[in-house]
């Protein structure tokens, strides 16, 4: 699991280079960077979420009794 983000980033680079080398000047250059953009977005979101204090959020729970 530790290597999965690195492998996903590598795969995104391979997809971009494949679109750049095989189809220069076509519409695939507009599609090729999408995996890389998604990888960067998810990487940034994961680092942002890891900085959230879970214990602080646990204290914010409502103590509502169940009426069922």
DSSP file (Angstrom, degrees, kcal/mol; ACC not computed):
  #  RESIDUE AA STRUCTURE BP1 BP2  ACC     N-H-->O    O-->H-N    N-H-->O    O-->H-N    TCO  KAPPA ALPHA  PHI   PSI    X-CA   Y-CA   Z-CA
    1    1 A X     >        0   0    0      0, 0.0     4,-0.5     0, 0.0     3,-0.5   0.000 360.0 360.0 360.0 -26.9    0.0    0.0    0.0
    2    2 A X  T  4  +     0   0    0      1,-0.2     4,-0.3     2,-0.1     3,-0.3   0.852 360.0  43.7 -67.8 -32.5    2.9    2.3    0.6
    3    3 A X  T  > S+     0   0    0      1,-0.2     4,-2.5     2,-0.1    -1,-0.2   0.553  89.0  90.9 -89.4  -8.8    4.0    2.2   -3.0
    4    4 A X  H  > S+     0   0    0     -3,-0.5     4,-2.4     1,-0.2     5,-0.2   0.899  85.9  47.8 -60.0 -45.8    0.6    2.5   -4.6
    5    5 A X  H  X S+     0   0    0     -4,-0.5     4,-2.2    -3,-0.3    -1,-0.2   0.889 113.3  49.4 -63.0 -35.7    0.6    6.3   -4.9
    6    6 A X  H  > S+     0   0    0     -4,-0.3     4,-2.2     2,-0.2    -2,-0.2   0.913 111.7  48.2 -68.2 -41.7    4.0    6.3   -6.4
    7    7 A X  H  X S+     0   0    0     -4,-2.5     4,-2.4     2,-0.2    -2,-0.2   0.876 110.6  51.6 -66.0 -37.1    3.0    3.6   -8.9
    8    8 A X  H  X S+     0   0    0     -4,-2.4     4,-2.1    -5,-0.2    -2,-0.2   0.903 110.1  49.2 -65.2 -40.7   -0.2    5.6   -9.8
    9    9 A X  H  X S+     0   0    0     -4,-2.2     4,-1.9     2,-0.2    -2,-0.2   0.898 110.8  50.1 -64.4 -39.8    1.9    8.7  -10.4
   10   10 A X  H  X S+     0   0    0     -4,-2.2     4,-2.3     1,-0.2    -2,-0.2   0.909 109.7  50.7 -63.7 -42.3    4.3    6.7  -12.6
   11   11 A X  H  X S+     0   0    0     -4,-2.4     4,-2.4     1,-0.2    -2,-0.2   0.878 107.6  53.6 -63.6 -37.4    1.4    5.3  -14.6
   12   12 A X  H  X S+     0   0    0     -4,-2.1     4,-2.0     2,-0.2    24,-0.3   0.890 109.3  48.7 -64.2 -38.6    0.0    8.8  -15.1
   13   13 A X  H  X S+     0   0    0     -4,-1.9     4,-2.7     2,-0.2    -2,-0.2   0.902 110.4  51.2 -66.4 -40.5    3.4    9.9  -16.5
   14   14 A X  H  X S+     0   0    0     -4,-2.3     4,-2.4     2,-0.2    -2,-0.2   0.907 109.9  49.5 -63.8 -41.4    3.4    6.9  -18.8
   15   15 A X  H  X S+     0   0    0     -4,-2.4     4,-2.1     2,-0.2    -1,-0.2   0.910 112.3  48.2 -64.1 -41.6   -0.1    7.7  -20.1
   16   16 A X  H  X S+     0   0    0     -4,-2.0     4,-2.1     1,-0.2    -2,-0.2   0.938 113.3  46.3 -64.0 -46.4    0.9   11.3  -20.7
   17   17 A X  H  X S+     0   0    0     -4,-2.7     4,-2.7     1,-0.2     5,-0.3   0.870 109.9  54.9 -66.2 -35.2    4.1   10.4  -22.5
   18   18 A X  H  X S+     0   0    0     -4,-2.4     4,-2.4     1,-0.2     5,-0.4   0.928 110.9  44.6 -62.0 -45.3    2.2    7.8  -24.6
   19   19 A X  H  X S+     0   0    0     -4,-2.1     4,-1.1     1,-0.2     7,-0.2   0.852 115.5  48.5 -66.6 -33.7   -0.3   10.4  -25.8
   20   20 A X  H  < S+     0   0    0     -4,-2.1    -2,-0.2    -5,-0.2    -1,-0.2   0.880 118.7  37.2 -73.9 -39.2    2.5   12.8  -26.5
   21   21 A X  H  < S+     0   0    0     -4,-2.7     3,-0.5    -5,-0.2    -2,-0.2   0.910 121.7  40.1 -82.6 -44.0    4.7   10.4  -28.4
   22   22 A X  H  < S+     0   0    0     -4,-2.4    -3,-0.2    -5,-0.3    -2,-0.1   0.835 127.5  26.4 -77.7 -32.2    2.2    8.4  -30.4
   23   23 A X  S >< S+     0   0    0     -4,-1.1     3,-1.4    -5,-0.4     6,-0.3  -0.483  73.3 177.8-131.9  63.2   -0.2   11.2  -31.3
   24   24 A X  T 3  S+     0   0    0     -3,-0.5     3,-0.1     1,-0.2    -4,-0.1  -0.470  72.9  14.7 -69.0 136.3    1.5   14.5  -31.5
   25   25 A X  T 3  S+     0   0    0      1,-0.3    -1,-0.2    -2,-0.2     2,-0.1   0.512 103.5 107.8  83.2   5.1   -0.7   17.4  -32.5
   26   26 A X  S X  S-     0   0    0     -3,-1.4     3,-1.3    -7,-0.2    -1,-0.3  -0.454  88.1 -92.7-106.1-176.8   -4.0   15.5  -32.0
   27   27 A X  T >> S+     0   0    0      1,-0.2     3,-1.3     2,-0.2     4,-0.9   0.610 110.5  82.2 -72.0 -10.5   -6.8   15.8  -29.4
   28   28 A X  H 3> S+     0   0    0      1,-0.3     4,-2.9     2,-0.2    -1,-0.2   0.748  79.8  66.7 -67.4 -21.1   -5.1   13.1  -27.3
   29   29 A X  H <> S+     0   0    0     -3,-1.3     4,-0.6    -6,-0.3    -1,-0.3   0.774 100.0  50.5 -68.4 -23.6   -2.8   15.8  -25.9
   30   30 A X  H <4 S+     0   0    0     -3,-1.3    -1,-0.2    -4,-0.2    -2,-0.2   0.784 117.9  38.3 -80.0 -27.8   -5.8   17.4  -24.3
   31   31 A X  H >< S+     0   0    0     -4,-0.9     3,-1.6     1,-0.1     4,-0.4   0.786 100.8  74.2 -91.2 -31.0   -6.9   14.0  -22.7
   32   32 A X  H >< S+     0   0    0     -4,-2.9     3,-0.5     1,-0.3     4,-0.4   0.820  92.7  51.5 -58.3 -38.7   -3.4   12.7  -21.8
   33   33 A X  T 3X S+     0   0    0     -4,-0.6     4,-2.4     1,-0.2    -1,-0.3   0.555  84.2  91.6 -79.7  -2.6   -2.7   14.9  -18.8
   34   34 A X  H <> S+     0   0    0     -3,-1.6     4,-2.5     1,-0.2     5,-0.2   0.912  84.7  49.5 -60.4 -44.9   -6.1   14.0  -17.1
   35   35 A X  H <> S+     0   0    0     -3,-0.5     4,-2.4    -4,-0.4    -1,-0.2   0.903 112.4  49.2 -60.6 -37.5   -4.7   11.1  -15.1
   36   36 A X  H  > S+     0   0    0     -4,-0.4     4,-2.4   -24,-0.3    -1,-0.2   0.889 110.8  49.4 -66.3 -39.2   -1.8   13.3  -13.9
   37   37 A X  H  X S+     0   0    0     -4,-2.4     4,-2.2     2,-0.2    -2,-0.2   0.914 112.6  47.5 -65.7 -42.4   -4.1   16.1  -12.9
   38   38 A X  H  X S+     0   0    0     -4,-2.5     4,-2.5    -5,-0.2     5,-0.2   0.898 111.0  51.7 -65.3 -39.9   -6.3   13.6  -11.0
   39   39 A X  H  X S+     0   0    0     -4,-2.4     4,-2.5    -5,-0.2    -2,-0.2   0.926 111.1  47.1 -62.9 -45.0   -3.3   12.1   -9.3
   40   40 A X  H  X S+     0   0    0     -4,-2.4     4,-2.4     2,-0.2     5,-0.2   0.906 112.1  50.8 -63.1 -41.6   -2.0   15.5   -8.1
   41   41 A X  H  X S+     0   0    0     -4,-2.2     4,-2.3     1,-0.2    -2,-0.2   0.923 113.1  44.4 -62.6 -45.2   -5.5   16.4   -6.9
   42   42 A X  H  X S+     0   0    0     -4,-2.5     4,-2.6     2,-0.2    -1,-0.2   0.884 112.0  53.3 -68.1 -38.3   -5.9   13.2   -4.9
   43   43 A X  H  X S+     0   0    0     -4,-2.5     4,-1.9    -5,-0.2    -2,-0.2   0.919 111.5  45.3 -62.1 -44.5   -2.3   13.5   -3.5
   44   44 A X  H  X S+     0   0    0     -4,-2.4     4,-2.0     2,-0.2    -2,-0.2   0.910 113.4  50.2 -65.7 -42.4   -3.0   17.1   -2.3
   45   45 A X  H  X S+     0   0    0     -4,-2.3     4,-2.7    -5,-0.2    -2,-0.2   0.900 109.0  51.6 -64.3 -40.9   -6.3   16.1   -0.8
   46   46 A X  H  X S+     0   0    0     -4,-2.6     4,-2.0     1,-0.2    -1,-0.2   0.908 111.2  47.2 -63.5 -41.0   -4.8   13.1    1.1
   47   47 A X  H  X S+     0   0    0     -4,-1.9     4,-0.6     2,-0.2    -1,-0.2   0.857 113.2  49.2 -68.9 -33.2   -2.1   15.3    2.6
   48   48 A X  H >< S+     0   0    0     -4,-2.0     3,-0.7     1,-0.2    -2,-0.2   0.909 112.1  47.4 -70.1 -41.9   -4.7   17.9    3.6
   49   49 A X  H >< S+     0   0    0     -4,-2.7     3,-1.7     1,-0.2    -2,-0.2   0.839 103.5  62.4 -69.8 -33.0   -7.0   15.3    5.2
   50   50 A X  H 3< S+     0   0    0     -4,-2.0    -1,-0.2     1,-0.3    -2,-0.2   0.723  97.6  59.1 -65.1 -19.6   -4.1   13.7    7.1
   51   51 A X  T << S+     0   0    0     -3,-0.7    -1,-0.3    -4,-0.6     2,-0.3   0.485  81.2 109.1 -87.6  -2.0   -3.6   17.0    8.9
   52   52 A X  S <  S-     0   0    0     -3,-1.7     2,-0.9    -4,-0.1    -3,-0.0  -0.562  74.8-123.4 -77.2 136.7   -7.2   16.9   10.3
   53   53 A X     >  -     0   0    0     -2,-0.3     4,-1.3     1,-0.2     5,-0.1  -0.708  25.6-173.5 -82.7 104.5   -7.4   16.2   14.1
   54   54 A X  H  > S+     0   0    0     -2,-0.9     4,-2.1     1,-0.2    -1,-0.2   0.871  82.2  56.7 -68.6 -38.0   -9.6   13.2   14.4
   55   55 A X  H  > S+     0   0    0      1,-0.2     4,-1.3     2,-0.2    -1,-0.2   0.883 105.4  52.1 -62.6 -37.4   -9.8   13.3   18.2
   56   56 A X  H  4 S+     0   0    0      1,-0.2     4,-0.4     2,-0.2    -1,-0.2   0.867 109.7  49.2 -65.2 -35.9  -11.1   16.9   18.0
   57   57 A X  H >< S+     0   0    0     -4,-1.3     3,-1.0     1,-0.2    -2,-0.2   0.848 104.2  59.3 -71.7 -33.8  -13.8   15.7   15.6
   58   58 A X  H >< S+     0   0    0     -4,-2.1     3,-1.2     1,-0.3    -1,-0.2   0.845 100.8  56.3 -62.6 -33.1  -14.8   12.8   17.8
   59   59 A X  T 3< S+     0   0    0     -4,-1.3    -1,-0.3     1,-0.2    -2,-0.2   0.680  97.5  64.3 -72.2 -16.8  -15.6   15.3   20.6
   60   60 A X  T <  S+     0   0    0     -3,-1.0    -1,-0.2    -4,-0.4    -2,-0.2   0.417  74.9 122.4 -88.1   2.1  -18.0   17.1   18.3
   61   61 A X    <   -     0   0    0     -3,-1.2     2,-0.3    -4,-0.2    -3,-0.0  -0.330  65.2-119.1 -65.3 145.8  -20.4   14.2   18.1
   62   62 A X        -     0   0    0      1,-0.1     2,-1.0     2,-0.0    -1,-0.1  -0.662  10.6-141.7 -82.6 140.0  -24.0   14.7   19.2
   63   63 A X        +     0   0    0     -2,-0.3     2,-0.5     2,-0.0    -1,-0.1  -0.603  41.1 157.9 -98.3  69.6  -25.2   12.6   22.0
   64   64 A X        -     0   0    0     -2,-1.0     2,-0.1     1,-0.0    -2,-0.0  -0.837  38.5-129.3 -98.3 124.2  -28.7   12.0   20.6
   65   65 A X        -     0   0    0     -2,-0.5     2,-0.3     1,-0.1    -2,-0.0  -0.446  24.9-111.3 -72.9 147.5  -30.5    9.0   22.0
   66   66 A X        -     0   0    0      1,-0.1    -1,-0.1    -2,-0.1     0, 0.0  -0.617  22.6-164.3 -78.7 132.9  -32.0    6.6   19.5
   67   67 A X              0   0    0     -2,-0.3    -1,-0.1     1,-0.2    -2,-0.0   0.347 360.0 360.0-100.1   5.4  -35.8    6.7   19.5
   68   68 A X              0   0    0      0, 0.0    -1,-0.2     0, 0.0    -2,-0.0   0.482 360.0 360.0 -83.1 360.0  -36.3    3.4   17.5
